[in-house]
Amino acid sequence: MTSSSPSDVAWRGLSDVTTGRVFRPDDPGYRTHTSLFNKRFEGRHRPLGVLVVADVEDVRRALAWAREQQVTPVVRAGGHSFAGYSVNDGLVIDLSRLSLARADGSTGLVTVGGGARLGQVYDAVRPYEMAFSAGTNPLVGVGGLVLGGGCEYASRRFGLTTDALVETVVVTAEGAVLTCNDRENADLFWACRGGGGGNFGVNVSFTFQAQPVPDVTTFSLSWAWADTAKVVEVLQQVLWQAPDEFAVRIGLSTHGATPSSIGENLTVTAAGQFLGPVSGLMPLLDPVLTVATPTGREVLERTYWDARGAMTHATSADEFALRTRYVKTPVSGDGIAAMMSWVERWPGSSNPDGGGIGLFSWGGAINRTPADATAFVHRDTMFLASMDTSWTDADPAGLSETNLRWLDGMYEAMAGHLSDSSYQNFVDPALDTWRQAYYGDNYSRLVEVKNRYDPDGLFQFEQAVGC
């Protein structure tokens, strides 16, 4: 659907039939509800209007209005889409007021509104000392996270966020309000577990199964750049044999605006946690502590929730780009050398996030779910490799393009060492092969679900299923 331009009378009509508030481009508050986490895409779209819905009935009426006015709707929860897909040139349906999160300590069930952010989920489950994989940034919307997979340090033990989902309520393009689980509307439920946000309808609530959590031990280690190759090699061996309770993020990165500062800031790090005491962690870390002496070392026993606060991870909210591949088996020495070479060639910027590659440990419970049991197909993965770069508006003209060329070069260079699959939650607008890369053999089934629940293609964006 190509968005038309409804009259002022039509917009007043939307206000009249909904309880929430409509914002037009000249209204105070419009920018708040159309801003994007990745400032790279700020201003590329100018929505005709935003409806901040107050309830499920508002969602139904907004979709009916969009169909009647021939306006393409898009769903916005946290606004963290890395490609800016949280806004479009039509109607933004903002779910931020649907944010209630409640937990039942007796059953472990956690039900949250479609606009809830992860911090609200943390607050709901913390009193019961239970959790599910719910990301590492409290500002991220739970909807986008769960619909595209959702991973964090505890995912090797608890599975992906989408694996904890036991029910979701979806408002379809035709305005039907459907409860989706393994028994009711099971095909749509399957698609919502990894099929990506914004494809099949508006998810107005989610129910998750949480599990008890123990105290944990966190670690943060760094080494001299010269030790990178042997550190990465040994950490891969450690993860290959580690129990599900162990997780690590390996980072090869740099930052700075000049060649000298980039070279001085080259670092290799390992941050992670063990769901248990320090006595269980140290035998796992001993091989890498032996192969190279860290330049920085912190190992602490914490409560699960203290660890959650300490391990918060957020990509810069300025301008950035990411490209991903999965690591199925340990990266070879040549592959590690290629990573190092490309990080050393990062072109620089004034963004303190810099550039580099991170290897997020997967496996464990993630891989024990069959690839066709949910829409999330990547069930044979050891690491998620995320290549990233960043810059700001204050940088010289053309530096953003230089950074993007560097990122593309690194992505292509790693093709011989990593897989061709990619993570749909780190959405990549430069990825031409996204259908296969995101969804693999599950894509054709996703199209069938799309055709059943949104046959006219009301929900559209650049990488929407069925496009």
N, C-alpha and C positions, 0 to 999 in steps of 0.2 A: 504494500500500500504506500502510495506517495501522499505525504501530508498536504492537505489543502490549507486554506487560511480562513478559519471561521470568523464570522462577524462578531462585533462586540456584543450584539444581542445573544448570539449563540454562547459566548463565554459567560454572560450573565445567567443564561439558562443553566449552565453547568453549576454555577454557584447556587442557584435556587434549588437544585435537586440534591445537593450534597451537604453534609454537615461540616466537612472539613473546609479549608480555606484555599481559594484559587489565587495564584500570583501570576500577574502578567509582567512582561519585560520592564515596564516602568514603575512597578510597585516596589516599595521597600520590602526587603526580604526575599525578592526574586533571586538575587545572586547567592544568598545563603543556600537555597534549595537547588541550585544548578551548578555550584562549584564542584571542582574535581580534585581528587587527591593527587593525581599526576598532572601537574601544571603544564606539561607538554601539550596537552589537548585542550587547555582552557581556551574558550572562545571559538573553537572549531564548529561548535553547534550552538544555535540560539533557539532554545525551545519556545514555542508559541505560548506556552503556559505551563504552570505546575499546579497540581492538586495535591495538597497535603491531606491525605485521607484520615478520617476520624474513626472509621469502622469498616467492616467488610461490605456493608451495603454501599458505601461510597465507592469502593472498588468496582462493584457491579455496575453502578450508574456511570462511572467514568468510562468503563469499557463500552457500554451501550452508546454513550455520547460520542466516543471516538469512532465507533463504527458508523454512526449516523452522519458525523461531520467529515468522515474520511480522513481522519487524523491518526497517524501512527503513534501508539503509546509505547512508553518504555518505563520499566520499573526501576526505582531508585531506593536503595536501603542505606548502606553506608557511604556510597559514592566512591568506593575504592577500586573500581574497575581500572586495571592498569592501562587499558586502551581507551578509556573515557566513554565506555558504553553505558554509563549510568545516566546520560542525557542524550537527547536527539533533537531534531528540528520540529518535533510535534508536541505531544503531551507527556510530561513527566508525571508519573504516579508515585508520589513520595510516601513511603511506608513508615517514616520515622516515628509517627505517633502510635503505631502498632508495635509497642516495645515491651509489653508486660512479659516478665519471665517469672515462672513459678516452678518450684521443685517439690517433689514428694519423697521425703526421706525413707518412707517405708517400702516404696516400690522402685525407687531410683529413676522414676520418670520425670523428665524436665520438659515443660511446654513453654515455648517462647513465641512472641509475635513476629511476623515477617520482617518488621523493621528494627528488631532488637540488635544492639551491638554486643560484641563479645564480653565487654566489661559488665554488662547487665546480666549476662549468663553466669559469669564468674560469681557475681554477688548472690545469685539465687542458689547456686549449688554449694558454695563454700561452707555454710553452716552445717551441712550434712557430711562433710569430708568425703565427697564423691565428685566425679568429673567424667567427662568424655573428651575426646580430642577436639579442642575448640580454639585452635589457632594461637598465635603468640602476640597479637596486637589487640588490646581491648577496644580500640575504636572501629575495628572492622565490623561490617554487618554480618550477622550469622547466616542470612539468606544466601548471599553470594558465595560464602565459604562452603556451606554444605552442598549447594547445588552443583558445584564444580569439583567436589572431592573433599578438600580440607585436611591439612596435615600440620603436625607440630611435633615437639620432642617426644610426647607420650604416644605417638601413633604406632610405633613398633609394638607397643603393649596393648593399646586399646583399639587399633585400627584407625581408619580415616574418620573425619566428622560424618561423612555420608554413611559410613558403616554403623554408626550409632543411631541413625534416624529410623524410627519405627512408625511414624505417621506424619503426614503433612496435609494441610487443607489448601486447595487450589481453586481460585476463581478462573474459569476458562474464558476463552475469547467470546463465547456466546453467553457468558454471565452465569453459568452453572457453578454452584459451590460444592466441590467434591472432596470428600474425605478419602485420602489415598493411603493404603497400607498393603500388607501382603494379602489381604482378603478382599478389600474393596478397591476398585480401579487400580488393580495391581500393575497394569502396564504403564500407567502414568506414574505410579510410585517408583517403579523400576527406573524410568527415565529421569525422575527427579533426583536419583541417587548417582549423580555424576554427569548428567546430561547438560549441565551448564545453566546458569541463570538467564531468565528472560525469554526462554524458548517456547514454553508450553502453556503458560498462564501466569497468574500472580499468586505466589505462595504467601498466604496470609498468616500461617502458623506452622510451627514445627514441633514435633515431640521426639525427644531423644531418650535413650536408655543410658544412664550413667552407671559408673562402677565405683566401688570404694577405692580411695587412693592412700598410699603409704607416705611416710616421710621419704625424702629423696636426698641424693648427694649431687650437687652441681660442680662442674669444673670449667675453668677458662684457662687455656694454655696458649702460649705464643712462642715462636722460634725465629731464629735468624733466617733470612731469605735463603741463604746458602744451604740450609738444611731441608728445604721444601720437599725435594724429591723423595728422600728417605722417610720423612715424616708422613707424607701422603701415602706412600707405599705401605708402611706399617699400619697406619690407621685403617686402611682398607682391609688388611688381613685381620685386624682386631674385630672390625664390624662383621666380617664374613663368618666369624665363629661366636660372636657375642650373643648373649641371651636377649630376649625381647625388652628387658628392663633397661638396656643400654641404648643411648642415642647420642649422635654427635653431628655437628655442623662443621665442616672443614672449609676454611676461607682462604683464598689466595687473592689479595687485593692491594690496592694502592690509592693514594689521593694526592692532590697538589696541582698547581697551575703551571709549573715549570718542569723541564726534564730533570733538573737536579732534585727538586723536591719529590717528584714521582719516584725516582730511584731511592731516595732516602726513606720513603714511606712504604716500600714493599714489605708485606708481612704475610706470614702463614699462621693461621690460628686454628684452634679446635675448641669449640664450646659445646657443652652438652650436659646430660644428666643421667643418673642411674636411679631407678626406682627401688631404693634400698639404702643400706648404710654404706659408709665409706669403705668398710672392710670388704664389701662386695665389688666396689668399683676399682680399687687400686690394682688388683691382679690383672684387670683388663687394660689399665693404662700403663702398667709396667713396661711392656715392650716399646712403646713410643717414648716413654721417659728415659729409657735406656739407650735408644738409638741416637737421640740428640737431646742435649740439655736445654730445657725451655729458658727463654729470656723473661717470661712472665708466667706465673703459676698461681692459681687460686682453686682450692678444693674445699667445699663447705657442705656440711650436713644441714638441711633446712626442712621446714614443713613443705608440703606440696605447694601451698599457696604462696609462701615466701619465695620459693623457687620460681613460681609463675611470674611474680613481679620482677625478679632478677633476670629472667631469661626473655623478657619482652624484646621482640625484634620488629623493627619498622623500617621499611624502605623510606628514603627521603621523600618528603611531601613536596619537593620542588619538581624539576623536570628530569625524567629518567626514562630508560628503556631496558627491557629484559627480554632475553630469549632463553628457551629451556630445551634440554635434552635429558633423557633418562640414561642412567648407568646400569646395565644389566649384570655385568661381571667386572671385577676389578680393572681399573684403568691401567694400561701398560706403562712402562717407563717412557716410551715415546709419547704417549698421550699426556703424561704429566709434564714432560718437557715442553710440549706444545702449549699447554695451559700457561706455564711459566713464561714462555716467550711472548705470548699475547698480552699477559698482564704487564710485562715489562714495557710493552709498546703502547700502553694506554696513552691517549693524546693529552689528557689533563683537562681540568676545569676548576672553577672556584667552588663547586659543590663539594662539601666535606664528605659526602658519601663515596666519592671517587668511582672506581670501576674495578671489576674483577670477576671471579667465579666462585660460587659457593656450592658445596656438595652437601645436601641434606640427607641424612640417613633414612632409608625406607626399609622395606623387608618386614620380617616378623609377621604380626597380625595382618598387616596390609596385604601381604602376598598370600595369605591362607584363604582369602575369599576368591572363588573362581572368577575368571575374567568376564563371564557373561551373567553372573549373579546380580550385578548392578550395572548401570550404564558406565561406571568407571572401569575402564578396561586395563589400566596399567598395574597389573598384579604380578609382575615378574621383575621387580625393580629393586636395585640395591641402594642407589642414590638418585635423588633429583638434582641435576646440575643446572644451576641458574646463573647465566652470564648477564652482567648488568653494567650500565654506564649511566652517568648523571652529569648535569650541567645546570646553569642558571641563566636568566635573562641578562645578568651583568657580564657574562662572558663575551668575548669578541664575536662579531658577526661571522657565521660560518662554522663556529666551533661545534655547534650541535650536530651539524651534518658530518663533521669529522668524527665525532664520537659515534654516530650511528654507523658510519662506514667501518670503524674499528670493530664495533659489536657484530656487524654482519660478517666481517672477516674472521673473527674468532669463532662464530657459530659455524661457518662453513668449514673452517680448519678442523673443528672437532668432529666432523661427520665421519671420519675414518676411525674414531676412537669411542664415540658414544652413539646411542641409538637415534633414529629419526623421529621418535615419538616425543610429544611435548605435553606440558601440564596446562589444561584448559583454564585453571584458575589464575595462572600467570599469563593472561591472554596476550597474544602476540599478533598485532595487526600486520606485521610483515610476513607472516607465515602463509604462503600460498597453499600448502598442503595440509591445512588445519583439519580438514575432515578426517583424514586418516591419522594425522599426528595426534589429535586430541582423543579421538573415539575409536580408532582401529576398526575391528570387525563388528563393533556394536553400532556403527553409524547407520547402517541400513534400517535397523530396528528403531533407532531414534527417529528417523524420517517417518516411519510408519506411525509412531505415536504422535508426531507432529501433525501428520495429515488427519489423524482421527480427532484430535482435540483442538486444532487450529487450522482447519482445512482451507481457510481463505488467507492465511498468512498475515493475521493481524499483528503478531509480534515479530518484528523484523529488526535486524541490525547487521553490521558488516559480516559477522561470522555466526549468524543465526542458523540453527539446524534447518535443513530444507532449502536454504538459499543457494 
